[in-house]
């Protein structure tokens, strides 16, 4: 934890451990990295370490200015505007945006798995990988259905979905997961 805080401070990023729910728009999330406002925010609950590792990896993507970070551009902002029905996007643009977001998240999850292994963190690696895969599939579902999880469903819904997913590494491999998302979301 001190390593994370020290690394963030070197780049002017504040670490915020929140005891109240964390939101992006009206969607409850476990945390986020915000390069514009220079914050890494994590909801401090029993899963905070998993989320901290994930968001720290987004910070590392930003710090390294890696290819997937550069290619992201304003895709996340456009995705949220599209989800709020503030803008309409043609299919080609929508595909581009979601591919950029998906590539960013996939790279982030792979980095997170490496960090968990490298530092032998007290994180259930198999569960983390299942959760990561569920999260990656969820972005495909979002693109197809133009919905994000409802706030009251929150992260707990992922627990239900990920228990049905069998994954050994971070990848997108199970299109049948949509049926589960239909049920839970």
C-alpha positions in Angstrom: 0.0 0.0 0.0 2.8 2.4 0.8 4.5 1.6 -2.5 1.3 2.5 -4.3 0.8 5.8 -2.4 4.5 6.7 -2.9 4.4 6.0 -6.6 1.1 8.0 -7.1 2.5 11.0 -5.1 5.6 11.1 -7.4 3.1 12.0 -10.2 0.8 14.3 -8.3 -2.0 11.7 -8.0 -4.0 11.5 -4.8 -5.1 8.1 -3.4 -8.6 8.3 -2.0 -9.9 5.4 0.0 -13.6 6.1 0.3 -15.8 4.6 3.1 -18.9 5.6 1.1 -20.0 4.2 -2.2 -18.1 5.4 -5.3 -20.0 6.4 -8.4 -19.3 7.2 -12.1 -22.4 9.0 -13.1 -25.2 7.0 -11.4 -23.3 3.7 -11.6 -21.7 2.4 -8.4 -18.2 1.2 -9.1 -15.4 -0.2 -7.0 -13.1 2.6 -8.0 -11.5 4.6 -10.8 -8.4 6.3 -11.9 -8.9 9.9 -13.1 -5.9 11.4 -14.9 -7.6 14.7 -15.4 -8.4 15.3 -11.7 -5.3 13.4 -10.6 -7.1 10.9 -8.3 -7.1 7.2 -7.8 -10.3 6.4 -5.9 -11.2 3.1 -4.3 -14.2 2.1 -2.3 -12.7 0.7 1.0 -14.5 -2.6 1.5 -13.5 -6.3 1.6 -12.6 -6.1 -2.2 -10.6 -2.9 -2.0 -7.2 -4.6 -2.7 -8.4 -6.1 -5.9 -9.8 -2.8 -7.1 -6.7 -0.9 -5.9 -4.5 -3.2 -8.0 -6.7 -2.8 -11.1 -6.9 1.0 -10.8 -3.1 1.2 -10.0 -2.6 -0.6 -13.3 -4.6 2.1 -15.1 -2.3 4.6 -13.5 0.7 2.7 -14.8 -0.8 2.7 -18.3 -1.2 6.5 -18.1 2.3 7.0 -16.5 3.9 4.8 -19.3 1.7 6.4 -21.9 1.4 2.9 -23.4 -0.2 2.3 -26.7 -3.6 1.2 -25.4 -3.8 4.4 -23.3 -2.9 6.6 -26.2 -5.4 4.9 -28.5 -8.1 5.3 -25.9 -8.3 9.1 -26.6 -11.8 10.3 -25.6 -13.5 6.9 -26.0 -14.5 6.6 -22.4 -16.2 10.0 -22.4 -18.0 9.2 -25.6 -19.1 5.8 -24.3 -20.6 7.4 -21.2 -22.3 10.1 -23.3 -23.7 7.4 -25.6 -24.9 5.4 -22.6 -26.7 8.5 -21.2 -28.3 9.0 -24.7 -26.6 12.4 -25.0 -25.1 11.4 -28.3 -25.8 8.9 -31.1 -22.9 7.0 -32.7 -22.7 5.2 -35.9 -21.8 1.5 -35.8 -18.2 2.1 -37.0 -17.5 4.7 -34.3 -19.2 2.6 -31.6 -17.1 -0.4 -32.6 -13.9 1.7 -32.5 -14.8 3.1 -29.1 -15.6 -0.2 -27.5 -12.5 -1.8 -29.0 -10.3 0.9 -27.5 -12.0 0.5 -24.1 -11.8 -3.2 -24.2 -8.1 -3.2 -25.2 -7.4 -0.8 -22.3 -9.2 -3.0 -19.8 -7.7 -6.2 -21.1 -4.2 -4.8 -20.8 -5.0 -3.5 -17.4 -6.3 -6.9 -16.2 -3.1 -8.6 -17.5 -1.0 -6.1 -15.7 -3.0 -6.7 -12.5 -2.5 -10.4 -12.6 1.2 -9.9 -13.0 1.3 -7.6 -10.0 -0.7 -10.0 -7.9 1.8 -12.8 -8.7 4.9 -10.6 -8.4 4.1 -9.3 -5.0 2.2 -12.4 -3.8 -0.7 -10.3 -2.8 -3.5 -11.7 -0.7 -5.9 -11.9 -3.6 -7.6 -15.0 -4.7 -6.1 -15.2 -8.2 -8.6 -17.6 -9.8 -11.5 -15.4 -8.5 -9.7 -12.3 -9.7 -9.3 -13.7 -13.2 -12.9 -14.8 -13.3 -14.0 -11.4 -12.3 -11.7 -9.8 -14.9 -13.1 -12.0 -17.6 -16.7 -11.2 -16.6 -15.8 -7.5 -16.6 -14.3 -7.8 -20.2 -17.4 -9.6 -21.4 -19.6 -7.0 -19.8 -18.2 -4.3 -22.1 -19.4 -6.3 -25.1 -22.8 -6.6 -23.5 -22.9 -2.9 -22.8 -22.1 -2.1 -26.5 -24.8 -4.5 -27.7 -27.6 -3.5 -25.3 -26.7 0.2 -24.4 -27.0 -0.4 -20.7 -24.8 -0.2 -17.7 -25.5 -2.0 -14.5 -28.1 -0.3 -12.4 -26.8 1.3 -9.2 -28.8 -1.0 -7.0 -27.4 -4.1 -8.7 -23.8 -2.9 -8.3 -20.9 -5.1 -8.0 -22.8 -7.9 -6.2 -24.4 -8.8 -9.6 -20.9 -9.6 -10.9 -20.4 -12.1 -8.1 -23.4 -14.0 -9.4 -22.3 -13.9 -13.0 -18.6 -14.7 -12.3 -19.5 -17.8 -10.4 -20.8 -19.2 -13.7 -17.6 -18.4 -15.6 -14.7 -20.8 -15.9 -11.5 -18.9 -16.8 -7.9 -19.8 -16.4 -6.4 -16.6 -17.9 -7.5 -13.1 -18.8 -9.2 -13.3 -22.1 -12.7 -13.1 -23.7 -13.8 -16.6 -24.4 -17.4 -17.2 -23.5 -20.1 -15.6 -25.6 -22.8 -17.5 -23.7 -22.2 -15.3 -20.7 -24.7 -12.8 -22.4 -27.5 -15.0 -21.2 -26.3 -14.5 -17.6 -26.0 -10.8 -18.1 -29.6 -10.7 -19.5 -30.7 -12.4 -16.3 -28.7 -10.2 -13.9 -28.8 -6.9 -15.7 
